[in-house]
Amino acid sequence: MAVAPVNETLTLADLTRDPYPVYRRMRAETPIVEVPAARRIFLTKAKHTKMVKDDPELFSSDDPVTPMRRAFLAHTLMRKDGEEHRRERMAMQPAFSPKVIKTDWADLYRTIATDYLDRLPRGETVDLFTALCGPIAARILAHILGLDEVSDADMQRWSQTLIDGAGNFGFADEPFEKSDAANAEMDAVFDSLLDRHRAEPNNSALSVMLNAKNPIPMSQVYANIKIAIGGGINEPRDALATILFGLLTNPDQLEEVKRQEAWAEAFEEGVRWVAPIQASSRRVTRDLEIDGIDIPEGVTLMTIQASANRDEDLYEDGESFNVFRKKAPHQAFGSGPHHCAGAHISRRTVGEILLPMLFERFPNMKLDRAEDVVWSGFGFRGPLNLPVRLS
Amino acid sequence: MVQITFIQPDGGQTTLDAAEGASVMETAVNNGIDGIFAECGGAMMCATCHCYVDEAWAGKTGARVDGEEDMLECAAAELRETSRLSCQLKLSSELDGLVVHLPEEQA
């Protein structure tokens, strides 16, 4: 029996800049470690992160002091367990199913993608992150949710505002003032769309929830849509940018991916390599022990899926991007009851539709200078820019 | 131990000895059977462990559990009468010799 070692010197700024060397060392030396800067005990091995995510009774998602509740002005399904979580999640899950994507959305997504690719300038440097990855992720999500009328800019702004509020662990005033304003805007827009979705039921999340035989309360319908906005733009945006970076900096792999049409494999490798959601929190519900380390009731564990996805137990040279590596399950979409509800959608939209369309349209796309790409993020991570020349 | 056979869409078969009490999903994952992803680890939240119980065994595997049907609706491959989430199929002596077929796609 031993208490977790403490890493006193590590700062959130270090992790935001580049967490991977830190995690690599933790996996080797202190796989279970308290990080006072994050007020959490980090779990960095795949077997531990999966075990915690898979057991919601011992490791609850319900965090009584989460800033998420204040930011969303609601107790959302992200922080619920058991039947309550399942009911709210299943209320919108049909909108995210592979069959609905195929029957209702695939053609629309291709049309949207064509339209967005048409707008990109050729022969000059263009930042694909801001010109494509963000806006197209916003557009696709707007349709899935039934918010067709909302602009890409509003979708992205709402999303970032909710994320900033949910990550406002110091409970500063300003992020909440902004999230309050965004909540008011969103509520007004949702209110204005109810008649349309009631009159013309469809497979968007808002419509599916509104027209259910046994609907969940309206407050939770709105909270669900907000969670999807907060959690459904950055991830496909960052996944797309990360995969493009991986392929463009490994031209030999890109050629092989094109030859084999291995876009699905490229997608999986990209999200394994740099998981858009790097870490999650779970509250320990009773005193227990993980691999000989005492974990007291009430502490918050942070499962670092970014680290689990490079764990030497599962991957040879996990630090590098290698589409053709030996297959092993990754945890980029998490595990357990809170497994990413958008996993199917992101595979279809980013992996099956956007990646092949982009390289078909611009077969000689080149990254200007890989060293100019800035990566950032501890909780969420991805490139902040992607300067390419399209041809 | 009980025997279980997995049949791939291309007809390839694998027969394994499995522990009673384990789920069909766990047995597949622990033995590296292709075609069972089981991304949510058995929480009935991802529909990536979808399988078809062989007609001959369909009467013995019992009814779908509460909530399973809704998740099966979200599976990638065609939903059939014999569709189950393999995380909800627990192996027992009555299921010794069970045969399950894997779908064309899971995600």
Interface residues (C-beta under 8 A of the other chain):
Chain A: K50 K53 D54 P56 R86 R89 M90 Q93 P94 F96 S97 P98 K99 P329 F333 S335 G336 P337 H338 H339 A341 A343 H344 R347
Chain B: F37 E39 C40 G41 G42 A43 M45 C46 A47 G67 D70 M71 E73 C74 A75 A76 E105 A107
